Amino acid sequence: MKLASRIAALAVLPLLMAACGDDTGEAGTDGATAGGPSSTAAASFPVTVGSGENTVEITERPDAIVSLSPSVTEMLFAIGAGDQVVAVDEYSNYPEEAPTTELSGFEPNAEAIIGYDPDLVVASSDPGQLTDSLDAVGVPTMVHPSAKSLEDTYSQIEQLGVATGHVDEATDLVEQMRSDIDEIVSGIPDDAEPITYFHELDPNLYTVTSDTFVGELYSMAGMESIADEAPEAAGGYPQLSPEFVVSSDPDVIFFADGADAGVTADAIAGRPGWDQLSAVQNGHVVQVNKDIASRWGPRVVDYLRTLADVRAELTQAS
């Protein structure tokens, strides 16, 4: 079986669930506090979670949680809080038992959210003063923005553990993730020659650099983004020209736009000049699951393992 077919199959298997976060905690006057990865808060209430403007006090164990973030949804189920979740946003499609609704995480409707009678709402952003609207009716809201590093992921998982009364489960999950990641990375030689890659986000050739969250995973797998040297790369998600990709000649191409945009390995190979790319000629064009590649929850372990497998395949083939 060719590399592309084997890895594509691996990437879409049901995988472990993922988590993320970047807030640190501050102590409240009573009850527990959720901090960073070293938090040892007990599963008691009230608890204070977060810091600064994202600080929120949760007086009782929540039994009606609304998640407006697919990554947060995966975290909640991964730490055993799934039975406390009553509604999730329209893009929260994993795990299968998640109660997906038409709620939007990008343009949240406070009235629609309140209709689920939540005692905790978790979102990845606060557009339209969502937290103020929910605070006015006594609903605490946690904001877990997109993770910038794995440490953010670990921190958010542990904060959710404190917020939901699943401290031990969250701690165990983080420890298991750290252990699994260490094991995966240990299999990659320190002196291994970096493998260059192009990670296609959409047909317009938007991609990622090594400075992004997913770029960190690629770096851990001994891979280097061709976009690191691209003009306008400082934002982390530059748009490349076809000529830039061809001249960079990446060792491997990953594309995450197969499901939404109908992109295929054959279509990539058929682009003008792309049939001369090493990745195309060697069959190193790999479709990955967009959801797994774009979320920062527990399934990052599985994505890193997929990248390590790709690297191993390329190393053996060279």
Secondary structure, DSSP 8 states (H G I E B T S, - for coil): --HHHHHHHHHTS---------------SSSEEE-STT----S-SSEEES-GGG-EEE-S--SSEEE--HHHHHHHHHTT-GGGEEEE-TT---STTS-B-S--SSS--HHHHHTT--SEEEES--GGGHHHHHHTTT--EEE----SSHHHHHHHHHHHHHHHT-HHHHHHHHHHHHHHHHHHHHTS-TT---EEEEEESSTT-B---TTSHHHHHHHHTTEEEGGGGSTTGGGS--B--HHHHHHH--SEEEE--HHHH---HHHHHTSTTGGGSHHHHTT-EEE--HHHHH--STTHHHHHHHHHHHHHHHHHH-
